[in-house]
Amino acid sequence: MRYLTFILIVLSTDRASDRSALLAADRALADRTQSAGVRGFLPTLSDSAAFLYPGAPLLRGARDIRAFVTALPAESIGRVTWTPAFADVSSDGTLGYTYGWTRSSGGRGKYLACWRKNDGSWRLIAYARTTPVAVPDSFSPPARRGDPGPLVRGRADPTELRRADSAFAALSVAQGAKSAFLAYAAADAVSFGGGPQITEGRDAIGAAFDGFPSGAVLEWWPVGAEIAPSGDLGCTVGEARITSLHHFSKYLTVWQRQADGSWQFVADGGNVRPAP
């Protein structure tokens, strides 16, 4: 029993250290981007990264992302500052996610990033941010409440995440978005809406759909998935639409394996894309 307790303490300490290291990597990227603009941001992208820029198509691959962002006005990247609010990392320390707040021209937005560690360095594999909205200068975003729950290892198969995401989407079509999000959100999940706040907790995420237009159907489909070798944490990216509202979007969802082996999302964010 003492030996088991010692192992649990070591694992907890390692995870805390990994989370701190990822937060530091996120802050360092924010600093480099603010000082060097695109030249500071691009080197952190993995070759197969996904970039979810508001109003743009879903961009996949460092080459296409580079071509897109270098054509943007300088202020689109370099003048956006951000501050991470939370990070978590897989039990093997190789995949993690961060989210937090962006600030630009008097407005505040949110971002969600998924990371993979390669050769000891954290690289972005997916990054999404919202369009900033005007907020009072006195606005202070709340800190994340609580610590992340225990991780459950399993098979490192990204098709499991695609299947979970697709089942999530199918439930939205069959029973409505609110029912789907209540079924697939972890108890302490977070989700991004259009306002200045981050929605925290399964019940609050479900309640956000109370004003969803009657008859509107939110549907989506994953186009990419990444998973940690430990099989406990991963992310999907994809495209979504509400045809009746002529609304088209893209998303990044972070998934965590549950005690029964199923998957629930712990963070979900996205933004609009052009109509096809």
C-alpha positions in Angstrom: 0.0 0.0 0.0 2.8 2.4 0.8 4.5 1.6 -2.5 1.2 2.2 -4.4 0.8 5.5 -2.6 4.3 6.5 -3.5 3.7 5.7 -7.2 0.5 7.8 -7.2 2.3 10.7 -5.7 5.1 10.5 -8.3 2.5 10.3 -11.2 0.6 13.3 -9.8 3.8 15.3 -9.4 4.9 14.4 -13.0 1.6 15.5 -14.4 1.7 18.8 -12.5 5.2 19.4 -13.8 4.1 18.6 -17.4 1.1 20.9 -17.1 3.4 23.7 -15.8 5.8 23.1 -18.7 3.0 23.3 -21.3 1.7 26.5 -19.8 5.2 27.9 -20.0 5.4 26.9 -23.7 2.1 28.6 -24.4 3.2 31.8 -22.7 6.6 31.7 -24.5 4.7 31.4 -27.9 2.5 34.3 -26.9 5.6 36.4 -26.2 7.3 35.4 -29.4 4.2 36.1 -31.5 3.7 39.5 -29.9 7.4 40.5 -30.6 7.9 38.8 -33.9 4.4 38.4 -35.4 4.1 35.5 -37.9 7.8 34.7 -37.6 7.3 34.0 -34.0 4.1 31.9 -34.4 4.8 29.7 -37.4 7.9 27.7 -36.1 5.8 26.2 -33.4 3.4 24.5 -35.8 3.7 20.8 -36.4 3.8 19.7 -40.1 0.3 18.4 -40.0 -1.2 21.2 -37.8 -4.8 22.4 -38.1 -5.4 26.2 -37.9 -8.9 27.5 -37.2 -8.8 31.2 -38.0 -12.2 33.1 -37.7 -13.9 33.5 -41.1 -11.4 31.3 -42.9 -11.7 27.7 -44.1 -10.2 24.9 -41.9 -6.5 25.0 -42.7 -4.5 21.8 -42.4 -0.7 21.4 -42.8 2.0 23.9 -42.0 2.6 24.8 -45.6 -1.0 25.9 -46.2 -1.2 27.7 -42.8 2.0 29.6 -43.6 0.7 30.7 -47.0 -2.5 31.9 -45.3 -1.1 33.8 -42.3 1.7 35.5 -44.3 -1.0 37.0 -46.5 -2.9 38.5 -43.5 -2.3 42.1 -42.3 0.5 42.2 -39.7 -1.9 43.1 -36.9 -4.0 40.0 -37.4 -1.3 37.8 -35.8 1.3 40.0 -34.2 -1.0 42.4 -32.3 -3.1 39.7 -30.7 -2.0 38.9 -27.2 -3.1 35.9 -25.2 -2.9 34.5 -21.7 -3.4 30.8 -20.9 -5.9 30.0 -18.2 -5.6 26.2 -18.0 -3.5 23.3 -19.3 -3.7 19.5 -19.0 -1.4 16.8 -20.3 -1.8 13.1 -21.1 -0.4 10.6 -18.6 2.6 9.9 -20.8 3.4 13.6 -21.1 3.3 13.7 -24.9 -0.1 15.4 -25.7 -1.8 18.3 -24.0 -4.2 21.2 -24.4 -4.4 24.8 -23.3 -7.1 27.4 -23.4 -7.3 31.0 -22.4 -8.0 34.6 -23.3 -6.9 36.7 -26.3 -6.8 40.5 -26.4 -6.8 42.8 -29.4 -7.9 46.4 -30.1 -10.0 46.7 -27.0 -11.7 43.4 -27.5 -11.4 40.0 -25.8 -11.6 36.6 -27.3 -10.8 33.0 -26.4 -8.5 30.3 -27.8 -8.1 26.6 -27.6 -4.9 24.8 -28.5 -3.9 21.1 -28.8 -0.1 20.3 -28.5 2.2 17.4 -29.0 5.7 17.0 -27.6 8.4 16.2 -30.2 12.0 15.9 -29.2 11.4 17.5 -25.9 9.6 20.6 -27.4 5.9 21.3 -27.5 4.5 21.9 -31.0 1.0 23.0 -31.9 -1.2 20.4 -33.7 -4.4 22.4 -33.6 -5.2 26.0 -32.7 -8.5 27.8 -32.7 -9.5 31.3 -31.5 -12.6 33.4 -31.5 -13.2 36.8 -32.9 -12.7 39.4 -30.1 -15.7 41.1 -28.7 -15.8 44.5 -27.0 -15.6 44.3 -23.2 -15.1 47.0 -20.5 -11.5 47.6 -19.5 -12.4 46.5 -16.0 -13.5 43.1 -17.3 -11.5 40.3 -15.6 -12.0 36.7 -16.8 -12.5 34.2 -14.1 -9.9 31.6 -13.3 -10.5 28.0 -14.0 -12.0 26.2 -11.0 -10.6 22.9 -9.7 -8.0 20.5 -10.9 -8.3 18.0 -13.8 -9.6 14.6 -13.0 -7.7 11.3 -13.2 -6.6 10.0 -16.5 -7.6 6.5 -17.8 -5.2 4.8 -20.2 -6.4 2.8 -23.2 -5.7 1.9 -26.8 -4.0 4.7 -28.8 -6.3 4.5 -31.8 -7.4 7.9 -33.3 -10.3 6.2 -35.1 -11.9 5.8 -31.6 -12.0 9.6 -31.4 -13.5 9.9 -34.9 -16.2 7.4 -34.0 -16.9 9.2 -30.7 -17.1 12.5 -32.5 -19.3 11.0 -35.2 -21.7 9.4 -32.6 -21.8 12.8 -30.9 -22.8 14.5 -34.1 -25.4 11.8 -34.9 -27.1 12.3 -31.5 -27.3 16.1 -32.3 -29.1 15.3 -35.5 -31.4 12.7 -33.9 -32.2 14.4 -30.6 -31.0 18.0 -30.8 -27.8 19.8 -29.9 -28.6 20.2 -26.2 -29.2 16.5 -25.6 -26.0 15.7 -27.5 -23.8 18.1 -25.6 -25.2 17.0 -22.2 -24.5 13.4 -23.2 -20.9 13.9 -24.4 -19.6 16.7 -22.1 -17.5 15.8 -19.2 -18.8 17.1 -15.9 -16.1 19.8 -15.8 -15.9 20.5 -19.6 -15.6 23.9 -21.0 -17.1 25.3 -24.2 -16.7 28.5 -26.2 -19.7 30.6 -27.2 -19.9 33.9 -29.0 -19.6 36.1 -25.9 -16.7 37.1 -23.7 -17.0 34.2 -21.3 -16.0 30.6 -21.4 -18.9 28.3 -20.5 -17.8 25.9 -17.7 -19.5 22.7 -16.6 -21.9 20.2 -18.3 -25.1 21.8 -17.1 -24.0 25.3 -18.2 -23.0 24.0 -21.6 -26.4 22.4 -22.0 -28.2 25.5 -20.8 -26.5 27.5 -23.5 -28.7 25.7 -26.1 -31.9 26.7 -24.4 -32.3 29.6 -26.9 -31.4 27.4 -29.9 -33.8 28.2 -32.8 -36.6 25.7 -33.1 -36.2 23.4 -36.0 -32.5 24.2 -36.5 -30.2 21.2 -36.7 -26.5 21.4 -35.7 -24.6 18.8 -37.6 -20.8 18.2 -38.0 -18.2 15.7 -39.1 -14.6 15.1 -38.0 -11.8 15.4 -40.6 -8.8 14.8 -38.4 -7.9 13.2 -35.0 -4.8 13.0 -32.8 -4.4 10.8 -29.7 -1.7 10.4 -27.1 0.2 7.1 -27.1 -1.2 6.5 -23.6 -4.7 6.5 -25.1 -6.2 8.8 -22.5 -6.3 12.2 -24.2 -6.8 13.4 -27.8 -8.4 15.9 -30.1 -10.5 16.1 -33.2 -11.0 18.9 -35.8 -13.9 19.1 -38.2 -16.5 21.2 -39.9 -20.1 22.0 -38.9 -23.2 23.6 -40.3 -26.7 24.7 -39.5 -28.2 24.6 -43.0 -31.5 26.3 -42.2 -29.6 29.3 -40.8 -27.0 29.3 -43.5 -24.4 29.0 -40.8 -21.1 27.2 -41.4 -18.3 26.7 -38.9 -15.3 24.6 -37.9 -14.3 23.2 -34.5 -11.6 21.8 -32.3 -12.7 19.3 -29.6 -10.4 17.9 -26.9 -11.4 14.4 -25.6 -10.6 12.5 -22.4 -11.2 8.7 -21.9 -13.6 7.9 -19.0 -13.4 5.1 -16.5 -15.7 2.9 -18.6 -13.5 3.3 -21.6 -15.8 5.8 -23.4 -14.8 9.3 -24.5 -16.2 12.6 -23.3 -15.1 16.1 -24.4 -13.3 18.3 -21.9 -12.9 21.4 -24.1 -14.7 22.5 -27.3 -14.2 25.6 -29.4 -14.5 26.9 -33.0 -15.5 29.7 -35.2 -17.2 30.4 -38.5 -16.0 29.4 -42.0 -17.1 30.5 -45.4 -20.1 28.9 -47.0 -19.1 26.0 -49.3 
